[in-house]
Amino acid sequence: MPQVLEFKLPDLGEGLTEAEIVRWLVEVGDVVAIDQPVVEVETAKAMVEVPCPYGGVVTARFGEEGTELPVGSPLLTVAVGAASAHEAPAVSGAGGAASGAASDSAEETSGNVLVGYGTGAAVARRRRIRPGAPGAGPSGPAAVAGTGAAAASLVAEPVVEVGPAAESPVRAAGPVPVISPLVRRLARENGLDLRELTGSGPDGLILRSDVEQAVRDAASVPVRAPEPVAAASSAAGERVPLRGVRGAVADKLSRSRREIPDATCWVDADATELMAARAAMNRSAGPPVPVLALLARICTAALARFPELNSTVDMANREIVRLPGVHLGFAAQTERGLVVPVVRDAHTRSVDALSTELARLTGAAREGKLTPADLTGGTFTLNNYGVFGVDGSTPIINHPEAAMLGVGRIVPKPWVHEGELAVRKVVQLSLTFDHRVCDGGTAGGFLRYVADCVEQPATLLRAL
C-alpha cells in the first residue's frame, strides 16, 4: 500500500529562516520523481529550486505563490508507491519499466541532500490520518480533491516526517525544536536556554523572533505599544516591507555597524599604467580582461602580505581568526538589489581564471540564479562603486569579514607625473577595516601596496 509522506521546507543553509514561494512546478495529482524540483522559492540570498526527496503522486500543496513560509513548515505531501496506479508513464524508465523513483519504499529518500533533511535514514511515523477524522487538515480528503479515486484512497495511509524538521516540540521527549543555526547562535550569545522557550512556529518551532523577544524580556526593556495612526497618515508615504534581499541587507549592515568598530582610510592613485596594461592584455588572444579581475588579483596579492585583513573576530572566545584562504566577494547591483557573490579560493586563481569566474557569477546574479553557496563564505569584499559614477565612499564591512576595499571611477585628472603636470587616469581607493584585527599601520600598508600595484602593475610580479 502507498504511504503519504510529508515534505517540509528544508533549511537552505546559512541560517535562513524563511522563504517565499515564487512558483509551483507541480500540481496536485502530478507524478514526481526523486530529486525532481517541485517549487521555486526566493530566500534572502537567492532564488532556489527545491527538489523533492520522494517519488510518487502529489496529494497536497501548502501555500500559494507569494506566501512566505518558515523553515520546517510543510511544502507538500507525496503518496509514495502510488504512481504506477495513477500515472505510471510519467516516471517510466528506459525500456518502459517503472522508475524506482515512483515505487521506493517509505524508508528510501533521495541521495541529493539539502540542509534540513537527510538521506538513507529510516523515517519516523508521525500519526495515522483517517478520512473524516477530527483534525484531518490539508493532508485529508479536501487536499486531494480532483486527483481521482486512486489518489483519494491515499488519505488513510500514515503521514511520516523526515529530517530535523520532525523533531518533537516536547522538551522532555527529544531535541529542542530549532532548525536554524542562526537561532541557536543568537540564543547562545545571549545566554538563553532554548528549552525554556515556547516556539511560535509550526509544531512549536522556535523562530528568531522568539529568541529576540526573550532577549528583550530578559533585559526588562519595555515594548512600546504602537501609537495610534491618524487615518490620513496612510497617504503621507509608502510603506515598503523589509523582506527578501532588501531585508537581509538591512539586517547585515545594521549588525556590521552595531558590532564592528570600523575605520576608513583612502588614497588617490594614478591608474594610467594599469589601464595601459589591461589594453595590452586585451589585444592578445583570449577573452577580454575586466578591470575588476585586475583589482581582484591585486587584492589577493595584498592579502598575502597583510593576512590580518583576511580574518574574522570571535568575540565569544576573544580571538581573531586568520583565515587560510581568500574567498573574495564583490558587490553586484541587480534588479533584486545588492548582492555579493563570492569567488572561491581567489588566491589560487590567475587573472584569466578570475575573469572567467567573475563573468559567471555576474551573469548568474543578473539572471537571479545565484545559489546560497555563491553568496556566502566570503572573507574579504571588493566594492567597485565607480560604476555608479562616483569617486569615493566609506564602505560598510560585510559582516563577519574584517575589511572591504572600495574603488571609485577611473577618470582623467590633472596629476603631477615625473615632476610635470599631466592629465592622468586617477582613481580613489578606500579601505574600511575592523580596528579590532589591526591598527592603522597595517591598514595603511595594505592600501599603499594596492595603490602601488595600480600605479605600477609590474609590482605584482614580485607576488607571483
C-alpha positions in Angstrom: 0.0 0.0 0.0 1.3 3.5 -0.8 2.3 5.8 2.0 1.7 9.6 2.2 5.0 11.3 3.1 5.1 15.0 4.2 8.0 17.0 2.8 8.8 20.2 4.7 10.7 23.3 3.6 14.3 22.3 4.4 17.0 24.6 5.8 18.5 26.1 2.7 21.7 27.0 4.5 23.5 29.9 6.3 20.8 30.3 8.9 18.0 31.2 6.5 14.7 31.0 8.4 12.1 31.5 5.8 11.5 31.5 2.0 8.8 32.9 -0.3 7.1 30.6 -2.7 7.7 32.1 -6.2 6.3 29.4 -8.5 5.0 25.9 -8.0 6.5 23.5 -10.5 3.9 20.7 -9.9 0.2 20.4 -9.4 -1.8 18.2 -7.0 -2.2 14.8 -8.8 1.1 15.1 -10.7 3.6 12.3 -10.5 7.1 13.3 -9.4 10.4 11.6 -9.4 13.0 11.6 -6.7 15.1 14.8 -6.8 12.6 16.5 -9.2 12.3 20.2 -8.5 8.8 20.9 -7.2 8.8 24.5 -6.2 10.9 27.6 -6.8 11.4 29.8 -3.7 13.1 33.1 -3.0 15.2 33.4 0.1 17.1 36.4 1.4 20.1 35.0 -0.5 18.9 33.7 -3.9 16.2 32.0 -6.0 16.3 28.3 -5.3 14.6 25.3 -6.9 13.7 22.9 -4.1 13.9 19.1 -5.1 11.6 16.6 -3.6 13.3 13.6 -1.9 10.4 11.3 -2.8 8.9 9.8 -5.9 5.1 9.4 -6.2 1.8 11.3 -6.5 1.5 14.8 -5.2 -1.5 14.7 -2.9 -1.4 18.2 -1.4 0.5 21.5 -1.7 0.8 24.0 1.2 0.9 27.7 0.4 0.1 29.8 -2.6 2.6 31.7 -4.8 3.7 34.8 -2.9 3.3 33.1 0.5 6.3 33.3 2.9 6.9 30.0 4.8 9.2 29.4 7.7 11.8 26.6 7.5 10.2 23.4 8.7 6.7 24.1 7.6 5.0 21.6 5.2 5.6 22.1 1.5 3.7 19.2 0.0 2.7 15.6 0.6 3.6 12.7 -1.8 2.0 9.3 -2.0 5.0 7.0 -2.4 4.3 3.8 -4.3 1.1 5.1 -5.9 2.5 6.4 -9.2 2.1 3.0 -11.0 -1.6 3.0 -10.3 -2.1 6.7 -11.1 0.2 7.9 -13.9 3.0 5.4 -14.4 4.2 6.6 -17.8 5.4 9.9 -16.3 8.1 8.1 -14.3 8.8 5.1 -16.5 12.5 4.4 -17.1 14.4 3.0 -20.1 12.5 0.2 -21.8 9.2 1.2 -20.3 9.9 -0.2 -16.9 8.5 1.9 -14.0 11.2 4.0 -12.4 12.3 3.2 -8.9 11.7 6.9 -8.1 8.0 6.2 -8.1 8.0 2.9 -6.2 10.5 3.4 -3.5 9.6 2.4 0.0 8.8 5.0 2.7 12.3 4.5 4.1 14.0 5.4 0.8 14.8 9.0 0.1 17.0 10.9 -2.3 20.7 10.9 -2.4 20.6 14.6 -3.2 20.6 16.4 0.1 19.7 19.9 1.2 20.4 21.1 4.7 17.3 20.1 6.7 16.6 16.6 5.6 18.8 13.5 5.4 19.3 10.6 3.1 19.2 6.9 3.6 17.9 7.1 7.2 14.7 5.5 8.3 11.9 7.9 8.8 9.7 8.1 11.9 5.9 7.7 11.8 4.0 10.7 13.0 0.3 9.8 13.1 -2.3 8.0 11.1 -4.9 10.1 9.4 -8.3 8.6 8.6 -10.9 10.1 6.3 -13.3 12.2 8.3 -11.2 12.0 11.5 -11.1 15.2 13.6 -8.0 17.3 12.9 -7.5 15.9 9.4 -6.0 19.1 7.8 -4.6 19.7 4.4 -3.5 16.1 4.1 -7.1 15.0 4.4 -9.7 14.5 1.7 -10.0 18.2 0.8 -6.4 18.3 -0.1 -6.6 15.6 -2.7 -9.8 16.6 -4.3 -9.7 16.3 -8.0 -6.9 13.7 -8.1 -9.1 10.8 -8.8 -10.1 7.6 -6.9 -6.5 6.4 -6.8 -5.2 9.5 -5.1 -8.3 9.9 -2.8 -7.7 6.4 -1.4 -4.3 7.5 -0.1 -5.5 9.6 2.8 -5.9 6.6 5.0 -2.2 5.9 4.9 0.3 7.1 7.6 1.9 10.5 7.2 5.6 10.5 8.1 8.2 13.2 8.6 11.9 13.3 7.7 15.0 15.0 8.9 15.5 17.6 11.6 12.1 19.2 10.8 10.5 16.2 12.6 12.0 16.9 16.0 9.4 16.8 18.7 8.3 20.1 20.2 8.0 18.4 23.6 11.1 19.4 25.6 11.4 16.2 27.6 10.7 13.9 24.7 13.5 14.9 22.3 15.7 17.7 20.9 14.9 21.3 21.1 12.7 22.3 18.1 15.2 24.6 16.4 16.2 24.2 12.8 18.1 27.4 12.1 21.8 27.6 13.3 21.3 31.4 13.4 18.6 31.0 16.1 20.9 28.6 18.1 23.8 31.0 17.9 21.7 34.0 18.9 20.4 32.2 21.9 23.9 31.0 22.9 25.3 34.6 22.6 22.6 35.9 24.9 22.8 33.1 27.4 19.3 31.7 26.8 18.2 28.2 27.4 16.2 27.2 24.3 14.4 24.5 26.3 12.7 27.3 28.3 11.2 28.9 25.2 7.9 28.2 23.5 8.2 28.4 19.8 5.6 30.3 17.7 6.4 28.4 14.5 4.7 25.3 13.2 4.6 22.5 15.7 6.3 24.7 18.3 9.3 25.5 16.1 11.4 28.2 17.8 12.0 31.1 15.4 14.4 34.0 15.6 11.6 36.3 16.7 11.0 34.1 19.7 14.7 34.4 20.8 14.7 38.2 20.2 11.6 38.6 22.3 13.1 36.5 25.1 16.2 38.7 25.0 14.1 41.8 25.3 12.1 40.3 28.2 15.3 39.3 30.0 16.6 42.8 29.7 13.3 44.2 31.0 13.1 46.5 28.1 9.5 47.8 27.8 7.9 47.2 24.5 6.1 50.3 23.3 2.7 49.7 22.0 2.1 51.1 18.5 0.9 54.6 18.6 -2.4 55.4 17.0 -2.0 56.4 13.4 -4.2 59.1 12.0 -6.4 58.0 9.2 -4.8 60.5 6.8 -1.3 59.3 7.6 -1.5 56.4 5.1 -1.4 59.0 2.3 1.7 60.6 3.7 4.1 58.0 2.4 4.5 54.5 1.1 5.5 51.6 3.4 7.8 49.1 1.8 8.3 45.8 3.7 11.9 45.0 4.6 11.9 41.4 3.3 13.8 39.2 0.9 17.2 40.6 -0.3 16.4 44.1 1.0 15.6 42.8 4.4 18.7 40.6 4.6 20.9 43.6 3.5 19.3 45.8 6.2 19.9 43.2 8.9 23.5 42.6 7.9 24.5 46.2 7.5 22.9 47.1 10.9 24.7 44.3 12.6 28.0 45.4 11.0 27.6 48.9 12.3 26.5 47.7 15.7 29.3 45.2 16.3 32.3 46.3 14.3 34.4 49.3 15.3 35.3 50.3 11.8 37.7 52.9 10.4 38.3 54.1 6.8 41.4 55.3 5.1 41.8 56.3 1.4 44.3 57.4 -1.2 44.3 58.6 -4.8 46.2 56.5 -7.3 47.4 57.0 -10.8 45.8 54.1 -12.8 47.2 55.1 -16.2 49.7 52.2 -16.3 47.1 49.7 -15.1 44.7 50.7 -17.8 47.6 50.5 -20.4 48.5 47.0 -19.1 44.8 46.0 -19.5 44.6 47.3 -23.0 47.8 45.3 -23.9 46.3 42.2 -22.4 43.1 42.6 -24.4 45.0 43.0 -27.6 46.2 39.4 -27.3 44.1 36.3 -27.9 41.5 35.3 -25.4 38.5 36.8 -23.7 38.8 40.4 -22.6 40.1 41.1 -19.1 37.8 43.4 -17.0 39.3 46.0 -14.6 37.6 44.1 -11.7 39.7 41.0 -12.4 42.9 43.0 -12.2 41.8 44.6 -8.9 40.8 41.2 -7.6 44.3 39.9 -8.4 45.8 42.9 -6.7 43.7 42.3 -3.6 44.8 38.7 -3.2 48.4 39.7 -3.5 47.9 42.4 -0.9 46.1 40.0 1.5 49.1 37.6 1.2 51.2 40.4 2.6 48.7 41.6 5.2 46.8 38.5 6.3 45.3 40.4 9.3 42.7 41.8 7.0 41.6 38.3 5.8 40.2 37.4 9.2 37.2 37.4 11.4 36.7 38.2 15.1 35.3 35.6 17.5 34.2 37.7 20.5 32.8 34.7 22.4 36.3 33.3 22.7 38.0 36.7 22.4 40.1 35.5 19.4 41.0 36.8 16.0 40.7 34.0 13.4 43.0 34.5 10.5 41.7 32.6 7.6 43.9 30.3 5.4 42.2 31.1 2.0 40.8 34.2 0.3 37.2 33.8 -0.8 36.7 37.2 -2.5 33.3 38.8 -2.5 32.4 41.5 -4.9 29.4 43.8 -4.8 26.9 43.5 -7.7 23.8 45.5 -8.2 20.9 43.6 -9.7 17.2 44.0 -10.2 16.6 42.2 -6.9 19.0 44.5 -5.1 22.6 44.5 -3.9 24.2 41.0 -3.8 27.7 39.9 -3.0 28.8 36.8 -5.0 31.9 35.1 -3.8 34.9 33.9 -5.8 36.1 30.7 -4.0 39.8 30.3 -3.5 40.6 33.6 -5.3 44.2 33.5 -4.1 44.8 30.4 -6.3 43.4 31.9 -9.5 45.2 33.8 -12.3 43.8 36.9 -13.8 42.2 34.9 -16.6 40.7 32.4 -14.1 39.4 35.3 -12.1 37.9 36.9 -15.2 36.0 33.7 -16.0 34.6 33.2 -12.6 33.6 36.9 -12.2 31.8 36.7 -15.5 30.0 33.5 -14.5 28.9 34.9 -11.1 27.9 38.3 -12.6 25.7 36.6 -15.2 24.1 34.4 -12.6 23.4 37.4 -10.4 21.7 39.3 -13.3 19.5 36.3 -14.0 18.6 35.7 -10.4 20.2 32.2 -10.4 22.8 32.6 -7.7 22.7 29.8 -5.2 23.1 30.3 -1.4 26.6 28.8 -1.8 27.5 31.5 -4.3 26.6 34.2 -1.9 28.1 33.0 1.4 31.5 32.3 2.9 33.3 35.4 1.8 36.4 36.5 3.7 37.1 39.9 2.0 35.0 42.1 -0.2 35.9 44.3 -3.3 33.4 47.0 -4.0 33.7 48.8 -7.3 31.2 51.6 -6.8 32.9 53.6 -9.6 30.4 52.0 -12.0 27.8 54.3 -10.5 29.9 57.4 -11.5 31.1 58.3 -8.0 34.6 58.9 -6.8 34.6 57.9 -3.2 32.7 56.2 -0.4 33.1 54.8 3.1 32.0 51.2 2.6 30.3 49.2 5.4 32.1 46.0 6.2 30.3 42.8 5.1 29.9 41.2 8.5 31.6 39.0 9.7 34.5 39.9 7.5 37.2 42.3 8.6 37.7 44.7 5.7 36.4 46.0 2.4 38.2 47.7 -0.5 36.2 50.4 -2.3 37.2 51.6 -5.8 35.8 54.8 -7.3 35.6 55.7 -11.0 38.8 56.0 -13.1 38.7 59.5 -14.7 41.3 61.8 -16.3 42.5 64.4 -13.8 45.4 66.8 -13.5 48.3 64.9 -11.9 52.0 65.6 -11.3 53.8 62.8 -13.2 57.6 62.6 -13.1 57.8 66.2 -11.9 55.5 67.7 -14.5 51.8 68.4 -14.6 49.9 66.0 -16.8 46.5 64.6 -17.4 46.4 61.0 -15.9 43.7 58.5 -15.2 43.2 58.7 -11.5 41.2 56.5 -9.1 40.3 56.9 -5.4 40.8 53.8 -3.3 39.2 53.4 0.2 39.7 50.7 2.8 37.2 50.2 5.6 38.7 47.8 8.2 37.8 46.3 11.6 40.0 48.1 14.1 40.0 45.1 16.3 42.1 43.0 13.9 44.8 45.6 13.2 45.9 49.1 13.7 46.2 51.9 11.2 49.7 51.0 10.2 48.6 47.6 8.8 45.6 49.1 7.1 47.7 51.8 5.6 50.3 49.4 4.4 47.7 47.3 2.7 46.1 50.2 1.0 49.5 51.6 -0.1 50.5 48.3 -1.6 47.2 48.2 -3.6 47.9 51.7 -4.8 51.4 50.8 -5.8 50.2 47.9 -7.8 47.6 50.1 -9.5 50.3 52.7 -10.4 53.0 50.2 -11.3 51.4 46.8 -12.3 54.9 45.3 -12.5 54.9 45.4 -8.7 52.6 42.3 -8.9 55.4 40.3 -10.5 57.0 40.1 -7.0 53.9 38.3 -5.7 53.7 35.7 -8.5 
